[in-house]
Amino acid sequence: MKHETRNQRRRRRIRFWIMLAACLIVTVAAASTMVQAAAESSQSTAEEYLQEIGAENAQRAALADLYKEWEDGNN
């Protein structure tokens, strides 16, 4: 096996684990937000719900930007 091929496989494997970790972090953050919101009030207004969704989307966008920046630095 060529050295280049091994490096490419290694980079793909590392990229996979980083994406998996990012997905798990986002999932835990979303679950935590939902549990916290449920504990505070059983019925939230539409405005509060939209704010929560906006926060989750902002987290996902920040993680995607961070991953893209990391990927650009490694290519």
Helices and strands as residue ranges (DSSP letters): H 3-40, H 46-74
